Amino acid sequence: MVNVSEHELVPDHTLLEDDDEIEEVLDEYNIKRTDLPKIKRTDPAVPDEAETGDVIRVERDSRTTDTAIVYRLVVE
């Protein structure tokens, strides 16, 4: 079976484990955790150790800025 998360077109998905880092992100955007866009736990790109309620950092290549970083909340 193919591991989709290792495909060259799938952006890097990183689990944020440090609560301070998560709080910095939420403070920067002046939002609550539940205001983040959602990503399903069953999405093949989500790291295996991610659980519902975790925050994922997605780093994509961008034409205008070398790297675009977005955050997603893992949901059921």
PQR file of N, CA, C, O and H, with PARSE charges and radii, in Angstrom:
ATOM      1  N   MET A   1       0.838  -1.175   0.000 -0.4000 1.5000
ATOM      2  CA  MET A   1       0.000   0.000   0.000 -0.0000 2.0000
ATOM      3  C   MET A   1       0.889   1.246   0.000  0.5500 1.7000
ATOM      4  O   MET A   1       1.971   1.239   0.587 -0.5500 1.4000
ATOM      5  N   VAL A   2       0.441   2.293  -0.646 -0.4000 1.5000
ATOM      6  CA  VAL A   2       1.200   3.532  -0.761 -0.0000 2.0000
ATOM      7  C   VAL A   2       0.952   4.416   0.456  0.5500 1.7000
ATOM      8  O   VAL A   2      -0.187   4.566   0.897 -0.5500 1.4000
ATOM      9  H   VAL A   2      -0.438   2.299  -1.123  0.4000 1.0000
ATOM     10  N   ASN A   3       2.016   5.000   0.996 -0.4000 1.5000
ATOM     11  CA  ASN A   3       1.897   5.947   2.099 -0.0000 2.0000
ATOM     12  C   ASN A   3       1.712   7.343   1.511  0.5500 1.7000
ATOM     13  O   ASN A   3       2.675   7.958   1.052 -0.5500 1.4000
ATOM     14  H   ASN A   3       2.942   4.879   0.638  0.4000 1.0000
ATOM     15  N   VAL A   4       0.482   7.841   1.524 -0.4000 1.5000
ATOM     16  CA  VAL A   4       0.138   9.114   0.891 -0.0000 2.0000
ATOM     17  C   VAL A   4       0.934  10.270   1.490  0.5500 1.7000
ATOM     18  O   VAL A   4       1.312  11.191   0.765 -0.5500 1.4000
ATOM     19  H   VAL A   4      -0.300   7.342   1.896  0.4000 1.0000
ATOM     20  N   SER A   5       1.194  10.244   2.789 -0.4000 1.5000
ATOM     21  CA  SER A   5       1.872  11.361   3.440 -0.0000 2.0000
ATOM     22  C   SER A   5       3.301  11.553   2.951  0.5500 1.7000
ATOM     23  O   SER A   5       3.890  12.610   3.179 -0.5500 1.4000
ATOM     24  H   SER A   5       0.887   9.496   3.378  0.4000 1.0000
ATOM     25  N   GLU A   6       3.868  10.556   2.286 -0.4000 1.5000
ATOM     26  CA  GLU A   6       5.230  10.672   1.770 -0.0000 2.0000
ATOM     27  C   GLU A   6       5.277  11.103   0.306  0.5500 1.7000
ATOM     28  O   GLU A   6       6.362  11.210  -0.266 -0.5500 1.4000
ATOM     29  H   GLU A   6       3.390   9.698   2.100  0.4000 1.0000
ATOM     30  N   HIS A   7       4.140  11.348  -0.302 -0.4000 1.5000
ATOM     31  CA  HIS A   7       4.115  11.780  -1.693 -0.0000 2.0000
ATOM     32  C   HIS A   7       4.643  13.202  -1.791  0.5500 1.7000
ATOM     33  O   HIS A   7       4.405  14.018  -0.900 -0.5500 1.4000
ATOM     34  H   HIS A   7       3.259  11.261   0.162  0.4000 1.0000
ATOM     35  N   GLU A   8       5.362  13.505  -2.876 -0.4000 1.5000
ATOM     36  CA  GLU A   8       6.005  14.818  -3.024 -0.0000 2.0000
ATOM     37  C   GLU A   8       5.014  15.981  -3.102  0.5500 1.7000
ATOM     38  O   GLU A   8       5.393  17.116  -2.814 -0.5500 1.4000
ATOM     39  H   GLU A   8       5.555  12.842  -3.599  0.4000 1.0000
ATOM     40  N   LEU A   9       3.782  15.740  -3.475 -0.4000 1.5000
ATOM     41  CA  LEU A   9       2.800  16.820  -3.577 -0.0000 2.0000
ATOM     42  C   LEU A   9       2.024  17.068  -2.284  0.5500 1.7000
ATOM     43  O   LEU A   9       1.283  18.047  -2.186 -0.5500 1.4000
ATOM     44  H   LEU A   9       3.474  14.818  -3.709  0.4000 1.0000
ATOM     45  N   VAL A  10       2.185  16.198  -1.300 -0.4000 1.5000
ATOM     46  CA  VAL A  10       1.496  16.371  -0.015 -0.0000 2.0000
ATOM     47  C   VAL A  10       2.376  17.246   0.879  0.5500 1.7000
ATOM     48  O   VAL A  10       3.532  16.903   1.129 -0.5500 1.4000
ATOM     49  H   VAL A  10       2.786  15.403  -1.379  0.4000 1.0000
ATOM     50  N   PRO A  11       1.843  18.376   1.365 -0.5600 1.5000
ATOM     51  CA  PRO A  11       2.658  19.248   2.218  0.2800 2.0000
ATOM     52  C   PRO A  11       2.981  18.575   3.554  0.5500 1.7000
ATOM     53  O   PRO A  11       2.308  17.633   3.972 -0.5500 1.4000
ATOM     54  N   ASP A  12       4.020  19.080   4.208 -0.4000 1.5000
ATOM     55  CA  ASP A  12       4.420  18.538   5.508 -0.0000 2.0000
ATOM     56  C   ASP A  12       3.356  18.833   6.553  0.5500 1.7000
ATOM     57  O   ASP A  12       2.911  19.973   6.687 -0.5500 1.4000
ATOM     58  H   ASP A  12       4.566  19.845   3.869  0.4000 1.0000
ATOM     59  N   HIS A  13       2.951  17.818   7.286 -0.4000 1.5000
ATOM     60  CA  HIS A  13       1.996  17.936   8.395 -0.0000 2.0000
ATOM     61  C   HIS A  13       2.744  17.579   9.674  0.5500 1.7000
ATOM     62  O   HIS A  13       3.232  16.459   9.823 -0.5500 1.4000
ATOM     63  H   HIS A  13       3.312  16.892   7.177  0.4000 1.0000
ATOM     64  N   THR A  14       2.833  18.540  10.598 -0.4000 1.5000
ATOM     65  CA  THR A  14       3.584  18.345  11.837 -0.0000 2.0000
ATOM     66  C   THR A  14       2.664  18.536  13.031  0.5500 1.7000
ATOM     67  O   THR A  14       1.917  19.513  13.098 -0.5500 1.4000
ATOM     68  H   THR A  14       2.436  19.450  10.476  0.4000 1.0000
ATOM     69  N   LEU A  15       2.717  17.620  13.955 -0.4000 1.5000
ATOM     70  CA  LEU A  15       1.925  17.709  15.175 -0.0000 2.0000
ATOM     71  C   LEU A  15       2.595  18.686  16.132  0.5500 1.7000
ATOM     72  O   LEU A  15       3.774  18.531  16.451 -0.5500 1.4000
ATOM     73  H   LEU A  15       3.323  16.827  13.900  0.4000 1.0000
ATOM     74  N   LEU A  16       1.851  19.698  16.594 -0.4000 1.5000
ATOM     75  CA  LEU A  16       2.379  20.630  17.586 -0.0000 2.0000
ATOM     76  C   LEU A  16       2.160  20.020  18.965  0.5500 1.7000
ATOM     77  O   LEU A  16       1.021  19.824  19.390 -0.5500 1.4000
ATOM     78  H   LEU A  16       0.893  19.824  16.334  0.4000 1.0000
ATOM     79  N   GLU A  17       3.244  19.724  19.654 -0.4000 1.5000
ATOM     80  CA  GLU A  17       3.146  19.062  20.955 -0.0000 2.0000
ATOM     81  C   GLU A  17       3.346  20.023  22.109  0.5500 1.7000
ATOM     82  O   GLU A  17       2.964  19.715  23.238 -0.5500 1.4000
ATOM     83  H   GLU A  17       4.169  19.883  19.309  0.4000 1.0000
ATOM     84  N   ASP A  18       3.939  21.185  21.850 -0.4000 1.5000
ATOM     85  CA  ASP A  18       4.236  22.150  22.899 -0.0000 2.0000
ATOM     86  C   ASP A  18       3.053  23.102  23.083  0.5500 1.7000
ATOM     87  O   ASP A  18       2.704  23.849  22.168 -0.5500 1.4000
ATOM     88  H   ASP A  18       4.249  21.436  20.933  0.4000 1.0000
ATOM     89  N   ASP A  19       2.443  23.074  24.262 -0.4000 1.5000
ATOM     90  CA  ASP A  19       1.284  23.928  24.530 -0.0000 2.0000
ATOM     91  C   ASP A  19       1.621  25.412  24.387  0.5500 1.7000
ATOM     92  O   ASP A  19       0.769  26.202  23.980 -0.5500 1.4000
ATOM     93  H   ASP A  19       2.726  22.467  25.005  0.4000 1.0000
ATOM     94  N   ASP A  20       2.863  25.799  24.721 -0.4000 1.5000
ATOM     95  CA  ASP A  20       3.266  27.203  24.579 -0.0000 2.0000
ATOM     96  C   ASP A  20       3.252  27.627  23.117  0.5500 1.7000
ATOM     97  O   ASP A  20       2.846  28.744  22.796 -0.5500 1.4000
ATOM     98  H   ASP A  20       3.555  25.158  25.051  0.4000 1.0000
ATOM     99  N   GLU A  21       3.691  26.746  22.237 -0.4000 1.5000
ATOM    100  CA  GLU A  21       3.705  27.051  20.806 -0.0000 2.0000
ATOM    101  C   GLU A  21       2.270  27.205  20.276  0.5500 1.7000
ATOM    102  O   GLU A  21       1.994  28.087  19.463 -0.5500 1.4000
ATOM    103  H   GLU A  21       4.021  25.839  22.498  0.4000 1.0000
ATOM    104  N   ILE A  22       1.375  26.347  20.741 -0.4000 1.5000
ATOM    105  CA  ILE A  22      -0.029  26.428  20.335 -0.0000 2.0000
ATOM    106  C   ILE A  22      -0.627  27.744  20.818  0.5500 1.7000
ATOM    107  O   ILE A  22      -1.341  28.414  20.071 -0.5500 1.4000
ATOM    108  H   ILE A  22       1.600  25.631  21.401  0.4000 1.0000
ATOM    109  N   GLU A  23      -0.340  28.116  22.057 -0.4000 1.5000
ATOM    110  CA  GLU A  23      -0.861  29.373  22.611 -0.0000 2.0000
ATOM    111  C   GLU A  23      -0.332  30.578  21.841  0.5500 1.7000
ATOM    112  O   GLU A  23      -1.063  31.547  21.637 -0.5500 1.4000
ATOM    113  H   GLU A  23       0.240  27.572  22.664  0.4000 1.0000
ATOM    114  N   GLU A  24       0.938  30.532  21.408 -0.4000 1.5000
ATOM    115  CA  GLU A  24       1.506  31.618  20.608 -0.0000 2.0000
ATOM    116  C   GLU A  24       0.736  31.783  19.298  0.5500 1.7000
ATOM    117  O   GLU A  24       0.432  32.902  18.886 -0.5500 1.4000
ATOM    118  H   GLU A  24       1.532  29.745  21.574  0.4000 1.0000
ATOM    119  N   VAL A  25       0.428  30.677  18.657 -0.4000 1.5000
ATOM    120  CA  VAL A  25      -0.323  30.711  17.394 -0.0000 2.0000
ATOM    121  C   VAL A  25      -1.714  31.299  17.628  0.5500 1.7000
ATOM    122  O   VAL A  25      -2.161  32.169  16.880 -0.5500 1.4000
ATOM    123  H   VAL A  25       0.675  29.768  18.992  0.4000 1.0000
ATOM    124  N   LEU A  26      -2.389  30.823  18.666 -0.4000 1.5000
ATOM    125  CA  LEU A  26      -3.738  31.303  18.949 -0.0000 2.0000
ATOM    126  C   LEU A  26      -3.729  32.787  19.315  0.5500 1.7000
ATOM    127  O   LEU A  26      -4.627  33.528  18.915 -0.5500 1.4000
ATOM    128  H   LEU A  26      -2.025  30.117  19.274  0.4000 1.0000
ATOM    129  N   ASP A  27      -2.727  33.224  20.070 -0.4000 1.5000
ATOM    130  CA  ASP A  27      -2.611  34.637  20.435 -0.0000 2.0000
ATOM    131  C   ASP A  27      -2.300  35.498  19.215  0.5500 1.7000
ATOM    132  O   ASP A  27      -2.833  36.598  19.071 -0.5500 1.4000
ATOM    133  H   ASP A  27      -1.998  32.622  20.395  0.4000 1.0000
ATOM    134  N   GLU A  28      -1.432  34.990  18.334 -0.4000 1.5000
ATOM    135  CA  GLU A  28      -1.058  35.744  17.134 -0.0000 2.0000
ATOM    136  C   GLU A  28      -2.285  36.058  16.270  0.5500 1.7000
ATOM    137  O   GLU A  28      -2.407  37.159  15.732 -0.5500 1.4000
ATOM    138  H   GLU A  28      -0.998  34.096  18.450  0.4000 1.0000
ATOM    139  N   TYR A  29      -3.176  35.099  16.144 -0.4000 1.5000
ATOM    140  CA  TYR A  29      -4.368  35.282  15.320 -0.0000 2.0000
ATOM    141  C   TYR A  29      -5.592  35.717  16.125  0.5500 1.7000
ATOM    142  O   TYR A  29      -6.664  35.952  15.568 -0.5500 1.4000
ATOM    143  H   TYR A  29      -3.077  34.205  16.581  0.4000 1.0000
ATOM    144  N   ASN A  30      -5.414  35.821  17.457 -0.4000 1.5000
ATOM    145  CA  ASN A  30      -6.499  36.242  18.353 -0.0000 2.0000
ATOM    146  C   ASN A  30      -7.740  35.356  18.171  0.5500 1.7000
ATOM    147  O   ASN A  30      -8.851  35.842  17.956 -0.5500 1.4000
ATOM    148  H   ASN A  30      -4.543  35.630  17.910  0.4000 1.0000
ATOM    149  N   ILE A  31      -7.511  34.039  18.265 -0.4000 1.5000
ATOM    150  CA  ILE A  31      -8.592  33.065  18.094 -0.0000 2.0000
ATOM    151  C   ILE A  31      -8.525  32.016  19.192  0.5500 1.7000
ATOM    152  O   ILE A  31      -7.554  31.939  19.944 -0.5500 1.4000
ATOM    153  H   ILE A  31      -6.609  33.643  18.440  0.4000 1.0000
ATOM    154  N   LYS A  32      -9.580  31.208  19.268 -0.4000 1.5000
ATOM    155  CA  LYS A  32      -9.600  30.045  20.154 -0.0000 2.0000
ATOM    156  C   LYS A  32      -9.249  28.817  19.322  0.5500 1.7000
ATOM    157  O   LYS A  32      -9.315  28.840  18.093 -0.5500 1.4000
ATOM    158  H   LYS A  32     -10.369  31.270  18.657  0.4000 1.0000
ATOM    159  N   ARG A  33      -8.881  27.759  20.006 -0.4000 1.5000
ATOM    160  CA  ARG A  33      -8.511  26.521  19.313 -0.0000 2.0000
ATOM    161  C   ARG A  33      -9.625  26.052  18.385  0.5500 1.7000
ATOM    162  O   ARG A  33      -9.353  25.576  17.283 -0.5500 1.4000
ATOM    163  H   ARG A  33      -8.827  27.740  21.004  0.4000 1.0000
ATOM    164  N   THR A  34     -10.867  26.183  18.817 -0.4000 1.5000
ATOM    165  CA  THR A  34     -11.998  25.711  18.017 -0.0000 2.0000
ATOM    166  C   THR A  34     -12.259  26.587  16.791  0.5500 1.7000
ATOM    167  O   THR A  34     -13.041  26.205  15.921 -0.5500 1.4000
ATOM    168  H   THR A  34     -11.087  26.570  19.712  0.4000 1.0000
ATOM    169  N   ASP A  35     -11.618  27.754  16.707 -0.4000 1.5000
ATOM    170  CA  ASP A  35     -11.766  28.622  15.537 -0.0000 2.0000
ATOM    171  C   ASP A  35     -10.851  28.212  14.380  0.5500 1.7000
ATOM    172  O   ASP A  35     -11.025  28.676  13.254 -0.5500 1.4000
ATOM    173  H   ASP A  35     -10.982  28.064  17.414  0.4000 1.0000
ATOM    174  N   LEU A  36      -9.888  27.353  14.659 -0.4000 1.5000
ATOM    175  CA  LEU A  36      -8.984  26.897  13.610 -0.0000 2.0000
ATOM    176  C   LEU A  36      -9.745  26.077  12.575  0.5500 1.7000
ATOM    177  O   LEU A  36     -10.733  25.421  12.905 -0.5500 1.4000
ATOM    178  H   LEU A  36      -9.747  26.976  15.574  0.4000 1.0000
ATOM    179  N   PRO A  37      -9.284  26.112  11.315 -0.5600 1.5000
ATOM    180  CA  PRO A  37      -9.873  25.209  10.319  0.2800 2.0000
ATOM    181  C   PRO A  37      -9.662  23.759  10.766  0.5500 1.7000
ATOM    182  O   PRO A  37      -8.706  23.461  11.482 -0.5500 1.4000
ATOM    183  N   LYS A  38     -10.533  22.886  10.353 -0.4000 1.5000
ATOM    184  CA  LYS A  38     -10.517  21.492  10.822 -0.0000 2.0000
ATOM    185  C   LYS A  38      -9.860  20.560   9.806  0.5500 1.7000
ATOM    186  O   LYS A  38      -9.838  20.826   8.604 -0.5500 1.4000
ATOM    187  H   LYS A  38     -11.309  23.128   9.772  0.4000 1.0000
ATOM    188  N   ILE A  39      -9.328  19.462  10.330 -0.4000 1.5000
ATOM    189  CA  ILE A  39      -8.827  18.372   9.501 -0.0000 2.0000
ATOM    190  C   ILE A  39      -9.243  17.077  10.187  0.5500 1.7000
ATOM    191  O   ILE A  39      -9.098  16.937  11.401 -0.5500 1.4000
ATOM    192  H   ILE A  39      -9.346  19.245  11.306  0.4000 1.0000
ATOM    193  N   LYS A  40      -9.754  16.143   9.416 -0.4000 1.5000
ATOM    194  CA  LYS A  40     -10.226  14.881  10.002 -0.0000 2.0000
ATOM    195  C   LYS A  40      -9.061  14.006  10.441  0.5500 1.7000
ATOM    196  O   LYS A  40      -8.016  13.960   9.793 -0.5500 1.4000
ATOM    197  H   LYS A  40      -9.872  16.257   8.429  0.4000 1.0000
ATOM    198  N   ARG A  41      -9.263  13.325  11.536 -0.4000 1.5000
ATOM    199  CA  ARG A  41      -8.256  12.412  12.075 -0.0000 2.0000
ATOM    200  C   ARG A  41      -7.926  11.321  11.064  0.5500 1.7000
ATOM    201  O   ARG A  41      -6.811  10.798  11.056 -0.5500 1.4000
ATOM    202  H   ARG A  41     -10.112  13.362  12.062  0.4000 1.0000
ATOM    203  N   THR A  42      -8.875  10.980  10.222 -0.4000 1.5000
ATOM    204  CA  THR A  42      -8.687   9.913   9.241 -0.0000 2.0000
ATOM    205  C   THR A  42      -7.985  10.385   7.963  0.5500 1.7000
ATOM    206  O   THR A  42      -7.721   9.577   7.072 -0.5500 1.4000
ATOM    207  H   THR A  42      -9.781  11.405  10.228  0.4000 1.0000
ATOM    208  N   ASP A  43      -7.682  11.680   7.866 -0.4000 1.5000
ATOM    209  CA  ASP A  43      -6.968  12.187   6.690 -0.0000 2.0000
ATOM    210  C   ASP A  43      -5.608  11.490   6.611  0.5500 1.7000
ATOM    211  O   ASP A  43      -4.881  11.464   7.604 -0.5500 1.4000
ATOM    212  H   ASP A  43      -7.896  12.336   8.589  0.4000 1.0000
ATOM    213  N   PRO A  44      -5.254  10.933   5.471 -0.5600 1.5000
ATOM    214  CA  PRO A  44      -4.002  10.170   5.367  0.2800 2.0000
ATOM    215  C   PRO A  44      -2.747  10.993   5.652  0.5500 1.7000
ATOM    216  O   PRO A  44      -1.713  10.421   5.999 -0.5500 1.4000
ATOM    217  N   ALA A  45      -2.807  12.305   5.516 -0.4000 1.5000
ATOM    218  CA  ALA A  45      -1.626  13.143   5.738 -0.0000 2.0000
ATOM    219  C   ALA A  45      -1.399  13.461   7.213  0.5500 1.7000
ATOM    220  O   ALA A  45      -0.313  13.905   7.585 -0.5500 1.4000
ATOM    221  H   ALA A  45      -3.647  12.770   5.234  0.4000 1.0000
ATOM    222  N   VAL A  46      -2.402  13.243   8.054 -0.4000 1.5000
ATOM    223  CA  VAL A  46      -2.289  13.540   9.486 -0.0000 2.0000
ATOM    224  C   VAL A  46      -1.343  12.518  10.130  0.5500 1.7000
ATOM    225  O   VAL A  46      -1.472  11.318   9.890 -0.5500 1.4000
ATOM    226  H   VAL A  46      -3.284  12.882   7.752  0.4000 1.0000
ATOM    227  N   PRO A  47      -0.395  12.993  10.945 -0.5600 1.5000
ATOM    228  CA  PRO A  47       0.518  12.046  11.617  0.2800 2.0000
ATOM    229  C   PRO A  47      -0.252  11.007  12.445  0.5500 1.7000
ATOM    230  O   PRO A  47      -1.290  11.314  13.032 -0.5500 1.4000
ATOM    231  N   ASP A  48       0.264   9.798  12.483 -0.4000 1.5000
ATOM    232  CA  ASP A  48      -0.402   8.689  13.167 -0.0000 2.0000
ATOM    233  C   ASP A  48      -0.651   8.956  14.644  0.5500 1.7000
ATOM    234  O   ASP A  48      -1.653   8.496  15.192 -0.5500 1.4000
ATOM    235  H   ASP A  48       1.107   9.549  12.007  0.4000 1.0000
ATOM    236  N   GLU A  49       0.249   9.694  15.299 -0.4000 1.5000
ATOM    237  CA  GLU A  49       0.120   9.922  16.736 -0.0000 2.0000
ATOM    238  C   GLU A  49      -0.853  11.047  17.090  0.5500 1.7000
ATOM    239  O   GLU A  49      -1.109  11.288  18.270 -0.5500 1.4000
ATOM    240  H   GLU A  49       1.063  10.067  14.853  0.4000 1.0000
ATOM    241  N   ALA A  50      -1.399  11.740  16.084 -0.4000 1.5000
ATOM    242  CA  ALA A  50      -2.338  12.841  16.336 -0.0000 2.0000
ATOM    243  C   ALA A  50      -3.671  12.303  16.844  0.5500 1.7000
ATOM    244  O   ALA A  50      -4.162  11.268  16.393 -0.5500 1.4000
ATOM    245  H   ALA A  50      -1.191  11.545  15.125  0.4000 1.0000
ATOM    246  N   GLU A  51      -4.240  13.038  17.795 -0.4000 1.5000
ATOM    247  CA  GLU A  51      -5.534  12.673  18.358 -0.0000 2.0000
ATOM    248  C   GLU A  51      -6.495  13.844  18.208  0.5500 1.7000
ATOM    249  O   GLU A  51      -6.076  14.968  17.929 -0.5500 1.4000
ATOM    250  H   GLU A  51      -3.841  13.879  18.161  0.4000 1.0000
ATOM    251  N   THR A  52      -7.769  13.581  18.391 -0.4000 1.5000
ATOM    252  CA  THR A  52      -8.781  14.627  18.331 -0.0000 2.0000
ATOM    253  C   THR A  52      -8.430  15.734  19.320  0.5500 1.7000
ATOM    254  O   THR A  52      -8.127  15.468  20.483 -0.5500 1.4000
ATOM    255  H   THR A  52      -8.109  12.668  18.618  0.4000 1.0000
ATOM    256  N   GLY A  53      -8.474  16.981  18.844 -0.4000 1.5000
ATOM    257  CA  GLY A  53      -8.151  18.127  19.691 -0.0000 2.0000
ATOM    258  C   GLY A  53      -6.737  18.629  19.511  0.5500 1.7000
ATOM    259  O   GLY A  53      -6.415  19.720  19.980 -0.5500 1.4000
ATOM    260  H   GLY A  53      -8.721  17.197  17.899  0.4000 1.0000
ATOM    261  N   ASP A  54      -5.875  17.864  18.841 -0.4000 1.5000
ATOM    262  CA  ASP A  54      -4.500  18.297  18.596 -0.0000 2.0000
ATOM    263  C   ASP A  54      -4.473  19.339  17.483  0.5500 1.7000
ATOM    264  O   ASP A  54      -5.422  19.474  16.712 -0.5500 1.4000
ATOM    265  H   ASP A  54      -6.137  16.977  18.460  0.4000 1.0000
ATOM    266  N   VAL A  55      -3.367  20.069  17.419 -0.4000 1.5000
ATOM    267  CA  VAL A  55      -3.178  21.083  16.377 -0.0000 2.0000
ATOM    268  C   VAL A  55      -2.057  20.612  15.457  0.5500 1.7000
ATOM    269  O   VAL A  55      -1.003  20.164  15.910 -0.5500 1.4000
ATOM    270  H   VAL A  55      -2.595  19.960  18.046  0.4000 1.0000
ATOM    271  N   ILE A  56      -2.310  20.722  14.158 -0.4000 1.5000
ATOM    272  CA  ILE A  56      -1.357  20.310  13.127 -0.0000 2.0000
ATOM    273  C   ILE A  56      -0.875  21.549  12.384  0.5500 1.7000
ATOM    274  O   ILE A  56      -1.667  22.422  12.029 -0.5500 1.4000
ATOM    275  H   ILE A  56      -3.166  21.086  13.790  0.4000 1.0000
ATOM    276  N   ARG A  57       0.438  21.616  12.152 -0.4000 1.5000
ATOM    277  CA  ARG A  57       1.020  22.688  11.340 -0.0000 2.0000
ATOM    278  C   ARG A  57       1.235  22.119   9.939  0.5500 1.7000
ATOM    279  O   ARG A  57       1.857  21.069   9.780 -0.5500 1.4000
ATOM    280  H   ARG A  57       1.081  20.907  12.440  0.4000 1.0000
ATOM    281  N   VAL A  58       0.716  22.817   8.920 -0.4000 1.5000
ATOM    282  CA  VAL A  58       0.852  22.381   7.534 -0.0000 2.0000
ATOM    283  C   VAL A  58       1.729  23.401   6.811  0.5500 1.7000
ATOM    284  O   VAL A  58       1.398  24.585   6.757 -0.5500 1.4000
ATOM    285  H   VAL A  58       0.210  23.670   9.050  0.4000 1.0000
ATOM    286  N   GLU A  59       2.854  22.931   6.253 -0.4000 1.5000
ATOM    287  CA  GLU A  59       3.782  23.805   5.541 -0.0000 2.0000
ATOM    288  C   GLU A  59       3.725  23.480   4.057  0.5500 1.7000
ATOM    289  O   GLU A  59       4.072  22.380   3.628 -0.5500 1.4000
ATOM    290  H   GLU A  59       3.122  21.969   6.297  0.4000 1.0000
ATOM    291  N   ARG A  60       3.278  24.466   3.284 -0.4000 1.5000
ATOM    292  CA  ARG A  60       3.138  24.296   1.836 -0.0000 2.0000
ATOM    293  C   ARG A  60       4.123  25.196   1.103  0.5500 1.7000
ATOM    294  O   ARG A  60       4.484  26.263   1.599 -0.5500 1.4000
ATOM    295  H   ARG A  60       2.996  25.360   3.633  0.4000 1.0000
ATOM    296  N   ASP A  61       4.553  24.769  -0.067 -0.4000 1.5000
ATOM    297  CA  ASP A  61       5.327  25.644  -0.934 -0.0000 2.0000
ATOM    298  C   ASP A  61       4.396  26.723  -1.456  0.5500 1.7000
ATOM    299  O   ASP A  61       3.217  26.476  -1.711 -0.5500 1.4000
ATOM    300  H   ASP A  61       4.260  23.902  -0.470  0.4000 1.0000
ATOM    301  N   SER A  62       4.945  27.934  -1.614 -0.4000 1.5000
ATOM    302  CA  SER A  62       4.137  29.051  -2.068 -0.0000 2.0000
ATOM    303  C   SER A  62       4.905  29.838  -3.115  0.5500 1.7000
ATOM    304  O   SER A  62       6.124  29.980  -3.026 -0.5500 1.4000
ATOM    305  H   SER A  62       5.903  28.134  -1.407  0.4000 1.0000
ATOM    306  N   ARG A  63       4.193  30.345  -4.101 -0.4000 1.5000
ATOM    307  CA  ARG A  63       4.833  31.165  -5.138 -0.0000 2.0000
ATOM    308  C   ARG A  63       5.213  32.540  -4.613  0.5500 1.7000
ATOM    309  O   ARG A  63       6.241  33.091  -5.005 -0.5500 1.4000
ATOM    310  H   ARG A  63       3.202  30.230  -4.174  0.4000 1.0000
ATOM    311  N   THR A  64       4.393  33.098  -3.731 -0.4000 1.5000
ATOM    312  CA  THR A  64       4.628  34.463  -3.262 -0.0000 2.0000
ATOM    313  C   THR A  64       5.523  34.520  -2.027  0.5500 1.7000
ATOM    314  O   THR A  64       6.352  35.421  -1.899 -0.5500 1.4000
ATOM    315  H   THR A  64       3.558  32.650  -3.413  0.4000 1.0000
ATOM    316  N   THR A  65       5.361  33.577  -1.135 -0.4000 1.5000
ATOM    317  CA  THR A  65       6.259  33.454   0.016 -0.0000 2.0000
ATOM    318  C   THR A  65       6.795  32.040  -0.068  0.5500 1.7000
ATOM    319  O   THR A  65       6.025  31.109  -0.304 -0.5500 1.4000
ATOM    320  H   THR A  65       4.688  32.845  -1.238  0.4000 1.0000
ATOM    321  N   ASP A  66       8.053  31.858   0.111 -0.4000 1.5000
ATOM    322  CA  ASP A  66       8.649  30.531  -0.111 -0.0000 2.0000
ATOM    323  C   ASP A  66       7.861  29.408   0.539  0.5500 1.7000
ATOM    324  O   ASP A  66       7.687  28.336  -0.042 -0.5500 1.4000
ATOM    325  H   ASP A  66       8.679  32.614   0.303  0.4000 1.0000
ATOM    326  N   THR A  67       7.385  29.665   1.756 -0.4000 1.5000
ATOM    327  CA  THR A  67       6.618  28.650   2.480 -0.0000 2.0000
ATOM    328  C   THR A  67       5.393  29.289   3.120  0.5500 1.7000
ATOM    329  O   THR A  67       5.496  30.333   3.764 -0.5500 1.4000
ATOM    330  H   THR A  67       7.527  30.535   2.228  0.4000 1.0000
ATOM    331  N   ALA A  68       4.245  28.667   2.944 -0.4000 1.5000
ATOM    332  CA  ALA A  68       3.010  29.118   3.592 -0.0000 2.0000
ATOM    333  C   ALA A  68       2.712  28.151   4.729  0.5500 1.7000
ATOM    334  O   ALA A  68       2.674  26.937   4.528 -0.5500 1.4000
ATOM    335  H   ALA A  68       4.162  27.819   2.421  0.4000 1.0000
ATOM    336  N   ILE A  69       2.501  28.697   5.928 -0.4000 1.5000
ATOM    337  CA  ILE A  69       2.212  27.871   7.095 -0.0000 2.0000
ATOM    338  C   ILE A  69       0.778  28.118   7.528  0.5500 1.7000
ATOM    339  O   ILE A  69       0.361  29.259   7.723 -0.5500 1.4000
ATOM    340  H   ILE A  69       2.532  29.683   6.092  0.4000 1.0000
ATOM    341  N   VAL A  70       0.027  27.029   7.676 -0.4000 1.5000
ATOM    342  CA  VAL A  70      -1.349  27.100   8.173 -0.0000 2.0000
ATOM    343  C   VAL A  70      -1.500  26.080   9.290  0.5500 1.7000
ATOM    344  O   VAL A  70      -0.702  25.150   9.407 -0.5500 1.4000
ATOM    345  H   VAL A  70       0.366  26.102   7.517  0.4000 1.0000
ATOM    346  N   TYR A  71      -2.521  26.259  10.101 -0.4000 1.5000
ATOM    347  CA  TYR A  71      -2.755  25.376  11.242 -0.0000 2.0000
ATOM    348  C   TYR A  71      -4.136  24.771  11.125  0.5500 1.7000
ATOM    349  O   TYR A  71      -5.064  25.416  10.637 -0.5500 1.4000
ATOM    350  H   TYR A  71      -3.170  27.015  10.006  0.4000 1.0000
ATOM    351  N   ARG A  72      -4.275  23.525  11.576 -0.4000 1.5000
ATOM    352  CA  ARG A  72      -5.536  22.805  11.529 -0.0000 2.0000
ATOM    353  C   ARG A  72      -5.787  22.121  12.869  0.5500 1.7000
ATOM    354  O   ARG A  72      -4.855  21.674  13.537 -0.5500 1.4000
ATOM    355  H   ARG A  72      -3.521  23.001  11.972  0.4000 1.0000
ATOM    356  N   LEU A  73      -7.053  22.048  13.246 -0.4000 1.5000
ATOM    357  CA  LEU A  73      -7.477  21.344  14.448 -0.0000 2.0000
ATOM    358  C   LEU A  73      -7.943  19.951  14.042  0.5500 1.7000
ATOM    359  O   LEU A  73      -8.776  19.814  13.146 -0.5500 1.4000
ATOM    360  H   LEU A  73      -7.810  22.412  12.703  0.4000 1.0000
ATOM    361  N   VAL A  74      -7.418  18.926  14.686 -0.4000 1.5000
ATOM    362  CA  VAL A  74      -7.796  17.546  14.374 -0.0000 2.0000
ATOM    363  C   VAL A  74      -9.165  17.255  14.996  0.5500 1.7000
ATOM    364  O   VAL A  74      -9.377  17.454  16.192 -0.5500 1.4000
ATOM    365  H   VAL A  74      -6.741  19.037  15.413  0.4000 1.0000
ATOM    366  N   VAL A  75     -10.088  16.778  14.149 -0.4000 1.5000
ATOM    367  CA  VAL A  75     -11.430  16.411  14.613 -0.0000 2.0000
ATOM    368  C   VAL A  75     -11.691  14.963  14.242  0.5500 1.7000
ATOM    369  O   VAL A  75     -10.966  14.382  13.434 -0.5500 1.4000
ATOM    370  H   VAL A  75      -9.915  16.616  13.178  0.4000 1.0000
ATOM    371  N   GLU A  76     -12.731  14.377  14.833 -0.4000 1.5000
ATOM    372  CA  GLU A  76     -13.122  12.987  14.591 -0.0000 2.0000
ATOM    373  C   GLU A  76     -13.477  12.740  13.191  0.5500 1.7000
ATOM    374  O   GLU A  76     -13.828  11.616  12.832 -0.5500 1.4000
ATOM    375  H   GLU A  76     -13.320  14.849  15.488  0.4000 1.0000
TER
END
